[in-house]
Each structure stands twice: as structure tokens, then as C-alpha cells.
Amino acid sequence: MYEEGALIFPAVRIQRDYRMIDDVVRMARSRIRVADQWYGDFLAGLVAARIGERRLKELCLKFGRRRSNASSPTG
């Protein structure tokens, strides 16, 4: 846990149609002492999620959705 404490949000939408919802980001930045560092980490996590999304779509296109689902632990 960080010295200033943890910011715990329920599941909130941070983007709509790949566009940032600025109110949520602005609220988080205002409550963090090192806002620029947090924002960089936030964007890095977002980019990682988008890469994962793109790769999953590629797998589904290559092998089909049913076959891609069947190889998952819950599929």
C-alpha cells in the first residue's frame, strides 16, 4: 500500500469507444501525490490491455471464436 493510502474504486468505465472519460481520470489524479507518475503507470496498463485485446481478436480471426474459447481454462 502506498503511504497516502489506496484508492479503491468500484468498477468504473474509464473509456467509451476508445476515448478517455476525463472526469474519472481527473478525479484520480487529484487524489494522488505523484499524479504524473500515476498517470504514466495508468496509461501503460491501458496500453497493455489494448495489446491483449488486439491479440485476442487476432486469435479469434485466425482460429475461430469457438476454437479459441475451447483452448481457454474455462472453455
A tleap script that builds the chain and sets N, CA, C and O, in Angstrom:
source leaprc.protein.ff14SB
mol = sequence {
  NMET TYR GLU GLU GLY ALA LEU ILE PHE PRO
  ALA VAL ARG ILE GLN ARG ASP TYR ARG MET
  ILE ASP ASP VAL VAL ARG MET ALA ARG SER
  ARG ILE ARG VAL ALA ASP GLN TRP TYR GLY
  ASP PHE LEU ALA GLY LEU VAL ALA ALA ARG
  ILE GLY GLU ARG ARG LEU LYS GLU LEU CYS
  LEU LYS PHE GLY ARG ARG ARG SER ASN ALA
  SER SER PRO THR CGLY
}
set mol.1.N position { 0.845 -1.165 0.000 }
set mol.1.CA position { 0.000 0.000 0.000 }
set mol.1.C position { 0.897 1.237 0.000 }
set mol.1.O position { 1.934 1.259 0.664 }
set mol.2.N position { 0.508 2.227 -0.720 }
set mol.2.CA position { 1.264 3.475 -0.783 }
set mol.2.C position { 1.057 4.269 0.502 }
set mol.2.O position { 0.075 4.070 1.217 }
set mol.3.N position { 1.986 5.162 0.782 }
set mol.3.CA position { 1.894 5.949 2.013 }
set mol.3.C position { 0.625 6.770 2.092 }
set mol.3.O position { 0.068 6.948 3.175 }
set mol.4.N position { 0.158 7.277 0.953 }
set mol.4.CA position { -1.051 8.092 1.014 }
set mol.4.C position { -2.307 7.238 1.100 }
set mol.4.O position { -3.415 7.771 1.167 }
set mol.5.N position { -2.146 5.924 1.099 }
set mol.5.CA position { -3.292 5.035 1.172 }
set mol.5.C position { -3.683 4.542 -0.209 }
set mol.5.O position { -3.133 4.983 -1.219 }
set mol.6.N position { -4.600 3.659 -0.241 }
set mol.6.CA position { -5.016 3.077 -1.515 }
set mol.6.C position { -6.270 3.777 -2.012 }
set mol.6.O position { -7.171 4.101 -1.240 }
set mol.7.N position { -6.305 3.999 -3.300 }
set mol.7.CA position { -7.529 4.484 -3.938 }
set mol.7.C position { -8.264 3.266 -4.466 }
set mol.7.O position { -7.785 2.581 -5.369 }
set mol.8.N position { -9.395 3.011 -3.915 }
set mol.8.CA position { -10.160 1.848 -4.345 }
set mol.8.C position { -11.463 2.347 -4.946 }
set mol.8.O position { -12.280 2.972 -4.269 }
set mol.9.N position { -11.641 2.062 -6.218 }
set mol.9.CA position { -12.855 2.439 -6.914 }
set mol.9.C position { -13.626 1.175 -7.261 }
set mol.9.O position { -13.016 0.159 -7.595 }
set mol.10.N position { -14.917 1.211 -7.191 }
set mol.10.CA position { -15.658 0.084 -7.762 }
set mol.10.C position { -15.377 0.080 -9.260 }
set mol.10.O position { -14.763 1.012 -9.778 }
set mol.11.N position { -15.808 -0.930 -9.937 }
set mol.11.CA position { -15.582 -0.984 -11.385 }
set mol.11.C position { -16.216 0.246 -12.026 }
set mol.11.O position { -17.429 0.443 -11.963 }
set mol.12.N position { -15.381 1.058 -12.636 }
set mol.12.CA position { -15.862 2.257 -13.309 }
set mol.12.C position { -15.357 2.255 -14.735 }
set mol.12.O position { -14.279 1.736 -15.025 }
set mol.13.N position { -16.128 2.827 -15.607 }
set mol.13.CA position { -15.736 2.923 -17.012 }
set mol.13.C position { -14.739 4.062 -17.140 }
set mol.13.O position { -15.012 5.187 -16.722 }
set mol.14.N position { -13.574 3.764 -17.723 }
set mol.14.CA position { -12.565 4.800 -17.919 }
set mol.14.C position { -12.484 5.242 -19.374 }
set mol.14.O position { -11.905 6.284 -19.682 }
set mol.15.N position { -13.069 4.442 -20.270 }
set mol.15.CA position { -13.108 4.806 -21.685 }
set mol.15.C position { -14.460 4.417 -22.264 }
set mol.15.O position { -15.114 3.479 -21.809 }
set mol.16.N position { -14.851 5.162 -23.273 }
set mol.16.CA position { -16.032 4.835 -24.055 }
set mol.16.C position { -15.640 5.004 -25.517 }
set mol.16.O position { -15.191 6.074 -25.927 }
set mol.17.N position { -15.810 3.950 -26.295 }
set mol.17.CA position { -15.410 3.976 -27.710 }
set mol.17.C position { -13.959 4.411 -27.859 }
set mol.17.O position { -13.635 5.223 -28.726 }
set mol.18.N position { -13.085 3.872 -27.014 }
set mol.18.CA position { -11.640 4.131 -27.049 }
set mol.18.C position { -11.280 5.588 -26.760 }
set mol.18.O position { -10.180 6.031 -27.086 }
set mol.19.N position { -12.185 6.317 -26.160 }
set mol.19.CA position { -11.905 7.697 -25.761 }
set mol.19.C position { -11.988 7.789 -24.246 }
set mol.19.O position { -12.910 7.259 -23.625 }
set mol.20.N position { -11.009 8.471 -23.661 }
set mol.20.CA position { -10.914 8.581 -22.214 }
set mol.20.C position { -12.097 9.379 -21.652 }
set mol.20.O position { -12.517 10.384 -22.226 }
set mol.21.N position { -12.615 8.914 -20.534 }
set mol.21.CA position { -13.619 9.668 -19.780 }
set mol.21.C position { -12.830 10.509 -18.784 }
set mol.21.O position { -12.379 10.018 -17.749 }
set mol.22.N position { -12.676 11.771 -19.114 }
set mol.22.CA position { -11.756 12.642 -18.378 }
set mol.22.C position { -12.131 12.855 -16.918 }
set mol.22.O position { -11.243 13.039 -16.086 }
set mol.23.N position { -13.401 12.837 -16.584 }
set mol.23.CA position { -13.812 13.080 -15.193 }
set mol.23.C position { -13.210 12.053 -14.244 }
set mol.23.O position { -12.762 12.407 -13.153 }
set mol.24.N position { -13.193 10.802 -14.640 }
set mol.24.CA position { -12.667 9.740 -13.779 }
set mol.24.C position { -11.164 9.907 -13.604 }
set mol.24.O position { -10.650 9.794 -12.491 }
set mol.25.N position { -10.463 10.173 -14.690 }
set mol.25.CA position { -9.011 10.345 -14.625 }
set mol.25.C position { -8.658 11.589 -13.807 }
set mol.25.O position { -7.742 11.556 -12.986 }
set mol.26.N position { -9.372 12.660 -14.028 }
set mol.26.CA position { -9.119 13.899 -13.285 }
set mol.26.C position { -9.347 13.686 -11.779 }
set mol.26.O position { -8.589 14.202 -10.958 }
set mol.27.N position { -10.376 12.939 -11.425 }
set mol.27.CA position { -10.648 12.665 -10.015 }
set mol.27.C position { -9.498 11.867 -9.397 }
set mol.27.O position { -9.045 12.177 -8.295 }
set mol.28.N position { -9.032 10.847 -10.103 }
set mol.28.CA position { -7.935 10.035 -9.581 }
set mol.28.C position { -6.661 10.862 -9.447 }
set mol.28.O position { -5.973 10.780 -8.429 }
set mol.29.N position { -6.345 11.649 -10.457 }
set mol.29.CA position { -5.123 12.468 -10.418 }
set mol.29.C position { -5.155 13.466 -9.267 }
set mol.29.O position { -4.118 13.764 -8.674 }
set mol.30.N position { -6.327 13.977 -8.953 }
set mol.30.CA position { -6.414 14.981 -7.882 }
set mol.30.C position { -6.192 14.381 -6.497 }
set mol.30.O position { -5.928 15.111 -5.542 }
set mol.31.N position { -6.297 13.079 -6.384 }
set mol.31.CA position { -6.175 12.433 -5.071 }
set mol.31.C position { -4.831 11.739 -4.866 }
set mol.31.O position { -4.626 11.072 -3.851 }
set mol.32.N position { -3.921 11.891 -5.814 }
set mol.32.CA position { -2.637 11.192 -5.736 }
set mol.32.C position { -1.509 12.214 -5.699 }
set mol.32.O position { -1.494 13.170 -6.474 }
set mol.33.N position { -0.571 11.999 -4.791 }
set mol.33.CA position { 0.518 12.949 -4.599 }
set mol.33.C position { 1.433 13.038 -5.816 }
set mol.33.O position { 1.849 14.134 -6.193 }
set mol.34.N position { 1.745 11.929 -6.422 }
set mol.34.CA position { 2.612 11.913 -7.611 }
set mol.34.C position { 1.743 11.596 -8.829 }
set mol.34.O position { 1.837 10.523 -9.424 }
set mol.35.N position { 0.917 12.543 -9.171 }
set mol.35.CA position { -0.094 12.328 -10.211 }
set mol.35.C position { 0.514 11.997 -11.567 }
set mol.35.O position { -0.022 11.156 -12.289 }
set mol.36.N position { 1.617 12.639 -11.926 }
set mol.36.CA position { 2.224 12.373 -13.233 }
set mol.36.C position { 2.765 10.951 -13.313 }
set mol.36.O position { 2.622 10.283 -14.338 }
set mol.37.N position { 3.381 10.494 -12.241 }
set mol.37.CA position { 3.888 9.117 -12.212 }
set mol.37.C position { 2.720 8.125 -12.293 }
set mol.37.O position { 2.782 7.145 -13.035 }
set mol.38.N position { 1.664 8.386 -11.529 }
set mol.38.CA position { 0.485 7.512 -11.582 }
set mol.38.C position { -0.099 7.478 -12.983 }
set mol.38.O position { -0.467 6.414 -13.480 }
set mol.39.N position { -0.188 8.639 -13.622 }
set mol.39.CA position { -0.799 8.712 -14.940 }
set mol.39.C position { 0.009 7.903 -15.960 }
set mol.39.O position { -0.567 7.240 -16.823 }
set mol.40.N position { 1.324 7.956 -15.864 }
set mol.40.CA position { 2.170 7.143 -16.744 }
set mol.40.C position { 1.916 5.660 -16.536 }
set mol.40.O position { 1.804 4.907 -17.503 }
set mol.41.N position { 1.825 5.239 -15.285 }
set mol.41.CA position { 1.532 3.840 -14.973 }
set mol.41.C position { 0.142 3.450 -15.467 }
set mol.41.O position { -0.058 2.353 -15.990 }
set mol.42.N position { -0.800 4.348 -15.298 }
set mol.42.CA position { -2.174 4.132 -15.746 }
set mol.42.C position { -2.215 3.919 -17.258 }
set mol.42.O position { -2.850 2.983 -17.743 }
set mol.43.N position { -1.534 4.793 -17.997 }
set mol.43.CA position { -1.510 4.665 -19.458 }
set mol.43.C position { -0.801 3.376 -19.892 }
set mol.43.O position { -1.221 2.739 -20.858 }
set mol.44.N position { 0.259 2.993 -19.194 }
set mol.44.CA position { 0.961 1.755 -19.525 }
set mol.44.C position { 0.037 0.548 -19.346 }
set mol.44.O position { 0.030 -0.359 -20.178 }
set mol.45.N position { -0.732 0.538 -18.277 }
set mol.45.CA position { -1.686 -0.552 -18.059 }
set mol.45.C position { -2.766 -0.580 -19.121 }
set mol.45.O position { -3.186 -1.648 -19.565 }
set mol.46.N position { -3.208 0.588 -19.522 }
set mol.46.CA position { -4.221 0.693 -20.564 }
set mol.46.C position { -3.694 0.186 -21.900 }
set mol.46.O position { -4.395 -0.520 -22.625 }
set mol.47.N position { -2.462 0.545 -22.220 }
set mol.47.CA position { -1.843 0.076 -23.463 }
set mol.47.C position { -1.698 -1.444 -23.437 }
set mol.47.O position { -1.966 -2.108 -24.439 }
set mol.48.N position { -1.283 -1.993 -22.314 }
set mol.48.CA position { -1.146 -3.445 -22.203 }
set mol.48.C position { -2.486 -4.143 -22.425 }
set mol.48.O position { -2.549 -5.182 -23.082 }
set mol.49.N position { -3.554 -3.571 -21.878 }
set mol.49.CA position { -4.887 -4.154 -22.070 }
set mol.49.C position { -5.300 -4.088 -23.537 }
set mol.49.O position { -5.904 -5.030 -24.050 }
set mol.50.N position { -4.983 -2.991 -24.214 }
set mol.50.CA position { -5.332 -2.857 -25.642 }
set mol.50.C position { -4.550 -3.832 -26.505 }
set mol.50.O position { -5.083 -4.368 -27.476 }
set mol.51.N position { -3.277 -4.067 -26.157 }
set mol.51.CA position { -2.488 -5.055 -26.893 }
set mol.51.C position { -3.096 -6.440 -26.704 }
set mol.51.O position { -3.227 -7.198 -27.665 }
set mol.52.N position { -3.467 -6.772 -25.474 }
set mol.52.CA position { -4.117 -8.053 -25.213 }
set mol.52.C position { -5.418 -8.194 -25.975 }
set mol.52.O position { -5.718 -9.261 -26.511 }
set mol.53.N position { -6.190 -7.120 -26.025 }
set mol.53.CA position { -7.450 -7.129 -26.771 }
set mol.53.C position { -7.197 -7.399 -28.255 }
set mol.53.O position { -7.880 -8.217 -28.871 }
set mol.54.N position { -6.212 -6.706 -28.817 }
set mol.54.CA position { -5.894 -6.890 -30.236 }
set mol.54.C position { -5.424 -8.317 -30.532 }
set mol.54.O position { -5.822 -8.909 -31.535 }
set mol.55.N position { -4.585 -8.859 -29.664 }
set mol.55.CA position { -4.073 -10.218 -29.875 }
set mol.55.C position { -5.187 -11.255 -29.758 }
set mol.55.O position { -5.206 -12.230 -30.509 }
set mol.56.N position { -6.101 -11.055 -28.837 }
set mol.56.CA position { -7.227 -11.972 -28.697 }
set mol.56.C position { -8.103 -11.943 -29.943 }
set mol.56.O position { -8.557 -12.987 -30.412 }
set mol.57.N position { -8.338 -10.756 -30.476 }
set mol.57.CA position { -9.111 -10.647 -31.715 }
set mol.57.C position { -8.402 -11.352 -32.860 }
set mol.57.O position { -9.043 -12.015 -33.675 }
set mol.58.N position { -7.070 -11.211 -32.927 }
set mol.58.CA position { -6.295 -11.895 -33.967 }
set mol.58.C position { -6.430 -13.410 -33.849 }
set mol.58.O position { -6.587 -14.103 -34.855 }
set mol.59.N position { -6.369 -13.924 -32.624 }
set mol.59.CA position { -6.534 -15.367 -32.412 }
set mol.59.C position { -7.910 -15.838 -32.865 }
set mol.59.O position { -8.038 -16.881 -33.506 }
set mol.60.N position { -8.923 -15.073 -32.534 }
set mol.60.CA position { -10.281 -15.444 -32.919 }
set mol.60.C position { -10.444 -15.417 -34.434 }
set mol.60.O position { -11.134 -16.268 -34.994 }
set mol.61.N position { -9.824 -14.459 -35.101 }
set mol.61.CA position { -9.888 -14.415 -36.561 }
set mol.61.C position { -9.136 -15.574 -37.190 }
set mol.61.O position { -9.584 -16.151 -38.180 }
set mol.62.N position { -8.001 -15.910 -36.618 }
set mol.62.CA position { -7.165 -16.974 -37.186 }
set mol.62.C position { -7.763 -18.358 -36.961 }
set mol.62.O position { -7.795 -19.179 -37.878 }
set mol.63.N position { -8.234 -18.619 -35.749 }
set mol.63.CA position { -8.684 -19.965 -35.396 }
set mol.63.C position { -10.192 -20.087 -35.209 }
set mol.63.O position { -10.706 -21.195 -35.060 }
set mol.64.N position { -10.893 -18.986 -35.216 }
set mol.64.CA position { -12.324 -19.025 -34.962 }
set mol.64.C position { -12.591 -18.857 -33.482 }
set mol.64.O position { -11.795 -19.269 -32.638 }
set mol.65.N position { -13.699 -18.259 -33.186 }
set mol.65.CA position { -14.025 -17.969 -31.792 }
set mol.65.C position { -14.235 -19.242 -30.974 }
set mol.65.O position { -13.770 -19.336 -29.838 }
set mol.66.N position { -14.928 -20.211 -31.544 }
set mol.66.CA position { -15.194 -21.444 -30.780 }
set mol.66.C position { -13.904 -22.168 -30.444 }
set mol.66.O position { -13.735 -22.645 -29.321 }
set mol.67.N position { -12.995 -22.256 -31.400 }
set mol.67.CA position { -11.741 -22.965 -31.155 }
set mol.67.C position { -10.873 -22.193 -30.167 }
set mol.67.O position { -10.220 -22.798 -29.317 }
set mol.68.N position { -10.857 -20.870 -30.266 }
set mol.68.CA position { -10.096 -20.049 -29.331 }
set mol.68.C position { -10.646 -20.191 -27.918 }
set mol.68.O position { -9.875 -20.261 -26.961 }
set mol.69.N position { -11.964 -20.235 -27.776 }
set mol.69.CA position { -12.595 -20.429 -26.472 }
set mol.69.C position { -12.307 -21.799 -25.896 }
set mol.69.O position { -12.120 -21.941 -24.687 }
set mol.70.N position { -12.268 -22.819 -26.759 }
set mol.70.CA position { -12.062 -24.184 -26.289 }
set mol.70.C position { -10.690 -24.372 -25.662 }
set mol.70.O position { -10.517 -25.251 -24.817 }
set mol.71.N position { -9.715 -23.569 -26.056 }
set mol.71.CA position { -8.371 -23.720 -25.505 }
set mol.71.C position { -8.175 -22.952 -24.207 }
set mol.71.O position { -7.106 -23.046 -23.604 }
set mol.72.N position { -9.164 -22.198 -23.760 }
set mol.72.CA position { -9.036 -21.469 -22.506 }
set mol.72.C position { -9.326 -22.408 -21.334 }
set mol.72.O position { -10.013 -23.415 -21.506 }
set mol.73.N position { -8.812 -22.090 -20.153 }
set mol.73.CA position { -9.038 -22.956 -18.991 }
set mol.73.C position { -10.511 -23.117 -18.638 }
set mol.73.O position { -10.906 -24.145 -18.088 }
set mol.74.N position { -11.323 -22.116 -18.946 }
set mol.74.CA position { -12.741 -22.199 -18.623 }
set mol.74.C position { -13.585 -22.607 -19.821 }
set mol.74.O position { -14.792 -22.813 -19.693 }
set mol.75.N position { -12.939 -22.726 -21.010 }
set mol.75.CA position { -13.671 -23.015 -22.259 }
set mol.75.C position { -14.060 -24.425 -22.350 }
set mol.75.O position { -14.679 -24.833 -23.333 }
savepdb mol mol.pdb
quit
